[in-house]
């Protein structure tokens, strides 16, 4: 395949990816507006009441977003169908799903227009939702296939589901679809909160009407689905340990399934508003997409029963495995991040937070930081092998497969987000998610190996935990929260450049453009000193801006002088010994500084 052909394939891949995302957003926004808003609030197409500013006239932002995304999704799918038919006619797994999707989209659009002008019809609304899910599933299939295939020649791609795990994955997809559709009928009928006992409504009472039976079918499907998910997860970690895409998709599907049930239960019990409704809809679409991904990956792999049995017989040292899983989370880093998270809680609320909020925030924060660390070790597995400091990490050393590391990390990230959303608040959950994305995508993938500013820009990832804590205890953010972010952002470069001075050879061998590798030791020592002075000034400005009191000011000055003197020694003396002291002292400095802020907030 020549350069132009690769460019065309690449463009079509991202066209399908964008189409998949738009379809997903359309389902989410449609679900929120269907449940949480009046379906007739924005009746004209494609704008509301012939206006492009529905927020001003009707207050229906979600309704408008649904109209906009659905307006874009249709043409994108149609364009994808045309391109696929012209260029990939022989590859049925790309062409055929798109053709079916565009037909279903037509039916779904017509039905959506009918429902928008009609009274609530639970069965038709659920059917409308089901068609949308099928459209998403079909587009997901085509998207996965085109990203997986290399297109070195004309290929006839087939899916094979002969192995035991393949059959479990198909069962899981079918049960997930049944759970989502029956749940949609119950929700749209307005009877979601009329049956709060488990497993039967009102104790052991048998349902007496159709909605009651649908509710029971939904509950039975949820129970069966839970059993199948657990079986699938256990089977995946036995027989798919070397299959990165399959193991990650299986683990993600299981976590998302139980998260969907978790959010649904909280939404029903609390009778909450649009926030949990939106999260419930987003999780529903996500778990279906994840199950479809799993089935496509399994089908493409075409593994046999014998291959799965052979893999399941590979011995595992369970004691070492527990140590490796803990090591993947980078526990020392997690402890420092949790300290700044708790500090944000205390400083924001100006009191000791409740035990409940503290527990769930700390647990969610630990899982988020640990999951990010695990995914980071997966991304850096080849780089880690070249560095003395990291060569013995679980994935780099080969004690764990890359699939296991990635699946474990991703599962922790999902669990962290949903625990935060369910037991703390959605703002804290979203900030935690932002921190995960910042660290994993922006820093680990895009910055770390491409620019000497990797630590400077990437410092924002480590600065998010105090924002999470602040939002957890107060429900919002203000200037004080963002100043905590700024302090850690300024602290990060001198802290990690000190480590980089000690590990310059390691970073050079691994091809990571850290400042001492690219600019040399002297420039790095100068930058450490400059940033340390800026950091000390930044901390004092908290008092000047009336964001902290006198107690904090005194301690901040003393701590600043201590760190500046250490940075001065780094500048003048050089050498690994003083650089290592700077690295350790800067960690202590940050801990003492935030402790000073907490004391100041409480007195």
Buried (B, 14 or more C-beta within 10 A) or exposed (E): EEEEEEEBBEEBBEBBBBBBBBBBBBBBBBBBBBBBBEBEBBEEEEBBEEBEEBEEEBEBBBBBBBBBBBBBBBEBBBEBBEBBEEBBEEBBBBBBBBBBBBEBBBEBBEBBEEBBEEEEBBEBBBBBBBBBBBBBBBBBBBBBBBEBBEBEEEBEBEBEBEBEBBEBBBBBBBBBBBBBBBBBBBBBBEBBEBBEEEEBBEEEEEBEEEBBEBBBBBBBBBBBBBEBBEBBBEBBBBBBBBBBBBBBBBBBBBBBBBBBBBBBBBBBEEEBEEBBBBBBBBBBBBBBBBBBBBBBBBBBBBBEEEBBEEBBEEEEEEEEBEEBBEBBBBEEBBEBBBBBBBBBBBBBBBEEBEEEBBEBBBBBBBBBBBBBBBBBBBBBBEBBBBBEEBEEBBBBBEBBBBBBBBBBBBBBBBBBBBBBBBBBBBBBBBBBBBBBBBBBBBBBBEBBBEBBEBBBBBBBBBBBBBBBBBBBBBBEBEEBBBBBBBBBBBBBBBBBBBBBBBBBEBBBBBEBBBBBBBBEBEBBBBBBBBBBBBBBEBBBBBBEEEBBBEBBBEBBBEBBEBBBEBBBBBBEEBEEEBBBBBBEBBBEBBBBBBBBBBBBBEE
